[in-house]
Amino acid sequence: QVQLVESGGGLVQAGGSLRLSCAAAESIFKLNTMAWYRQAPGKQRELVARIFTTGTTVYADAVRGRFTISRDNAKNTLYLQMNTLKPEDTAVYHCNTWRPGIGPERSWGQGTQVTVSS
């Protein structure tokens, strides 16, 4: 069974916007902090943003003020609204859980490609 399914990526010009979605299994979503990660070719995966079950959010410095993470607990769905996109945002974006000292805990989904042209 696929437990994490990302969607919403695409090709946009710098300054544009995209909204990513992550459909998660209830067993993953309900009691966990959820996060968006991204990885560009040849680079390490980085944590973009995370949101606790309470709704509290934390952002990486590179995206703070431009990206907004949210969750719909009734639908077990995670979102990432990305505004004022920059070429350096180009990466494959994945969702997963997050835990201090551990990071992601579940198997990765397919991810969704975000490409920002200059």
Kinemage of the C-alpha trace (Angstrom):
@kinemage 1
@onewidth
@group {chain A} dominant
@subgroup {mainchain}
@vectorlist {calphas} color= white
{ca gln a 1} P 0.000 0.000 0.000
{ca val a 2} L 1.279 3.463 -0.930
{ca gln a 3} L 1.288 5.565 2.231
{ca leu a 4} L 2.640 8.912 1.006
{ca val a 5} L 1.614 10.440 -2.316
{ca glu a 6} L 2.915 13.847 -3.365
{ca ser a 7} L 1.478 15.993 -6.139
{ca gly a 8} L 1.346 19.555 -7.429
{ca gly a 9} L 4.848 20.088 -8.758
{ca gly a 10} L 5.633 21.566 -12.126
{ca leu a 11} L 7.694 23.976 -14.180
{ca val a 12} L 7.362 27.658 -13.301
{ca gln a 13} L 9.248 30.888 -13.850
{ca ala a 14} L 11.080 32.627 -11.046
{ca gly a 15} L 8.627 34.583 -8.941
{ca gly a 16} L 5.803 32.148 -9.591
{ca ser a 17} L 3.858 29.960 -7.193
{ca leu a 18} L 2.974 26.313 -6.714
{ca arg a 19} L 0.929 24.412 -4.156
{ca leu a 20} L 2.075 20.920 -3.256
{ca ser a 21} L -0.116 18.279 -1.664
{ca cys a 22} L 0.728 15.115 0.235
{ca ala a 23} L -1.911 12.474 0.827
{ca ala a 24} L -0.880 10.363 3.806
{ca ala a 25} L -2.186 7.216 5.408
{ca glu a 26} L -4.058 7.931 8.628
{ca ser a 27} L -1.669 5.701 10.568
{ca ile a 28} L 1.171 8.030 9.577
{ca phe a 29} L -0.607 11.344 9.797
{ca lys a 30} L -2.623 11.311 12.997
{ca leu a 31} L 0.009 11.425 15.738
{ca asn a 32} L 3.047 12.696 13.885
{ca thr a 33} L 4.790 15.883 13.045
{ca met a 34} L 4.730 16.096 9.251
{ca ala a 35} L 7.340 17.704 7.065
{ca trp a 36} L 8.365 18.596 3.565
{ca tyr a 37} L 11.837 17.656 2.401
{ca arg a 38} L 13.576 18.404 -0.867
{ca gln a 39} L 16.573 17.107 -2.739
{ca ala a 40} L 18.311 18.519 -5.781
{ca pro a 41} L 20.471 16.276 -8.008
{ca gly a 42} L 23.871 15.656 -6.450
{ca lys a 43} L 22.911 17.346 -3.194
{ca gln a 44} L 21.834 16.156 0.226
{ca arg a 45} L 18.215 16.062 1.214
{ca glu a 46} L 17.162 19.044 3.284
{ca leu a 47} L 14.279 19.733 5.620
{ca val a 48} L 12.130 22.510 4.203
{ca ala a 49} L 9.391 22.881 6.787
{ca arg a 50} L 7.551 20.934 9.444
{ca ile a 51} L 4.226 21.207 11.193
{ca phe a 52} L 3.296 19.690 14.528
{ca thr a 53} L -0.056 18.143 15.330
{ca thr a 54} L -0.958 21.371 17.128
{ca gly a 55} L -0.415 23.391 13.971
{ca thr a 56} L 2.845 24.995 15.073
{ca thr a 57} L 5.238 25.402 12.142
{ca val a 58} L 8.991 25.638 11.656
{ca tyr a 59} L 10.711 26.710 8.436
{ca ala a 60} L 14.168 26.497 6.980
{ca asp a 61} L 15.813 29.901 6.658
{ca ala a 62} L 15.899 29.603 2.881
{ca val a 63} L 12.111 29.445 2.560
{ca arg a 64} L 10.802 31.390 5.538
{ca gly a 65} L 8.440 34.123 4.414
{ca arg a 66} L 7.876 32.507 1.031
{ca phe a 67} L 6.548 29.023 1.844
{ca thr a 68} L 3.639 28.030 4.058
{ca ile a 69} L 3.126 24.512 5.387
{ca ser a 70} L -0.318 23.430 6.553
{ca arg a 71} L -2.236 20.274 7.350
{ca asp a 72} L -5.835 19.164 7.076
{ca asn a 73} L -6.235 16.615 9.842
{ca ala a 74} L -9.696 15.578 8.662
{ca lys a 75} L -8.320 14.630 5.253
{ca asn a 76} L -4.882 13.401 6.335
{ca thr a 77} L -3.366 15.776 3.822
{ca leu a 78} L -0.282 17.972 4.050
{ca tyr a 79} L 0.234 21.082 1.926
{ca leu a 80} L 3.068 23.371 0.955
{ca gln a 81} L 2.196 26.717 -0.583
{ca met a 82} L 5.279 28.037 -2.359
{ca asn a 83} L 5.386 31.679 -3.413
{ca thr a 84} L 8.087 33.857 -4.945
{ca leu a 85} L 9.865 30.781 -6.197
{ca lys a 86} L 13.566 30.966 -6.985
{ca pro a 87} L 15.744 28.779 -9.229
{ca glu a 88} L 17.444 27.405 -6.118
{ca asp a 89} L 14.097 25.940 -5.053
{ca thr a 90} L 14.383 23.454 -7.911
{ca ala a 91} L 14.298 19.953 -6.436
{ca val a 92} L 12.208 16.864 -5.907
{ca tyr a 93} L 9.907 17.481 -2.970
{ca his a 94} L 8.847 14.688 -0.626
{ca cys a 95} L 6.675 14.545 2.449
{ca asn a 96} L 7.347 12.418 5.496
{ca thr a 97} L 7.210 12.450 9.268
{ca trp a 98} L 9.752 14.290 11.385
{ca arg a 99} L 11.208 13.495 14.783
{ca pro a 100} L 14.070 15.190 16.661
{ca gly a 101} L 17.370 13.450 16.032
{ca ile a 102} L 15.774 11.126 13.505
{ca gly a 103} L 14.092 13.083 10.756
{ca pro a 104} L 11.920 11.016 8.412
{ca glu a 105} L 10.615 7.665 9.629
{ca arg a 106} L 8.591 6.232 6.760
{ca ser a 107} L 9.294 4.901 3.309
{ca trp a 108} L 9.542 7.629 0.694
{ca gly a 109} L 6.838 8.269 -1.835
{ca gln a 110} L 7.563 9.131 -5.455
{ca gly a 111} L 7.937 12.827 -4.726
{ca thr a 112} L 6.971 15.687 -6.998
{ca gln a 113} L 9.371 17.655 -9.181
{ca val a 114} L 9.553 21.421 -8.851
{ca thr a 115} L 11.540 23.248 -11.506
{ca val a 116} L 11.984 27.018 -11.414
{ca ser a 117} L 13.459 28.732 -14.449
{ca ser a 118} L 15.412 31.973 -14.255
